Amino acid sequence: MSNRGRIAILAAPAGVLACVLFFRDTPPVIETPAPQGLRETDSPKRRAFSQSLRWYGTVQPKESIRVIALEPGDVVSVLAADGALVTSGTPLFTLGGPLFSDRARVARAAVRSLSRRIELSGKNLARERKSLKTTVQLLEERVRLAEAVVARQQQLLSSSAGSAIELDLARSELLRLRAARETARFEIPDEMDLTEAEGVRLRTALSAAKAGLRRLELSATIRAQSAGNFVRRRVSPGQTVQPGEDLAMVLGEGLRIEATVFAPTGCQLAALAVEVELGSGQLISGRVERVLPETTPAGARRVWLHGEQLERRLSLGQRVTGLVRLTDPQEALAIPASALIYDERERAFAYVKTPGGFSRRPVETGREAEGWVEVRKGVGQDDVVVVSGAYQLYYEDFDKLHQLED
């Protein structure tokens, strides 16, 4: 074998070893003179990066109102046709039957009984007030007589015909009567206090009884609480229902998508733009209408999506998917993806222009979008980097460091 052949055999493993040494953990700073030929350079730019998240959902009505029974009873009639468009307040069902009639009869009897008791309580209170007024009038008359007696005793004492003891007794009696009169005027006797308290209690009970009767009478006719389509009827005439039992649904006008999406912690989804994939490359747009507070057991966020195109192009119950676009309002420093070279460990490097040529620098990268890569470390705003021909520089550096003899 010739010397040239022996050199070629030895050169292959040496080249591999040299390539590994070229990208060590602390790669050497290599400065390459400005090469001849086509090279494109540019400064890093500040760009806003967007991220897309996949969501999955189902088309639902914007309003879905349950129609329920408020009182126990029998369904007497169904007043709306299945699928009919109804307005708020439209009668849908009537309830009746023995159980319902008995409850209404008991409620009316309670109202009549409480009304009579309040009337009697009012009469008793009026009688007690009249008695109290009479007592006050009698005490005022006795006070006037006692004042006259005191005045007479003072005259007798001044003419030496009376005694001081008798005057003191008259004055004491006057003070006692005045105190009794004031007490009668301003203090309510216990009997009257109890009568008034009983009247308040009875009036409160009557108000509650009337409200219950009114509620029972209103519940005999079950009405729509909002406009929409009367659907999913579950009961028929003659069927007995209980309070809270579902009778039907009223689906409001308009559609929305109830979706789930796995979003980063702290991500603000409200009002973000979304895309809905219809198949065959067709897309329609919408927005995140609301972010619900609860999450799925797996940690996905629940959101409502809405838009005019959604209502025109989608149908109730349809399963759909798409993307929600996240946009960072803070722009970041970025360079074209073509400016980066990678070693065997996927570490990124870029060539930066220097007075003596080009210097290879390690860089820390971040987000990627539309052919641009965020640069977090290694390249500054005022640097000039090679955006086209970076790998050509790399091979030239490799040849300079590891050139083999022919």
Buried (B, 14 or more C-beta within 10 A) or exposed (E): EEEEEEEEEEBEEEEEEBEEEBBEEEBEEBBBEEBEEEBEBEBBEEBEBEBEBEBEBEBBBBBBBEBBBBBBBBBBBBBBEEEBEBEEEBBBBBBBBEBBEEBBEEBBEBBEBBBEBBEEBBEBBEEBBEEBEEBBEEBBEBBEEBBEBBEBBEEEBEEEEBEEEBBEBBBEBBEEBBEBBEEBEEEEBEEBEEBBEBBEEBBEBBEEBBEBBEEBEEBBBBBBBBBBBBBBBEBEEEEBBEEEBBBBBBBBEEBBBEBBBBBEEEBEBEEBBBBBBBEEEEEBBBBBBBBEEEEEEEEBBBBBBBBEEBBEBBEEEBEBEBBBEBEEEEEBBBBBBBBBBEBEEEBBBBBBBBEEBBBBBBBEBEBEBEEBBBBEEBBEEEBBBBBBBBBBBBEBBBEEEBEEEE
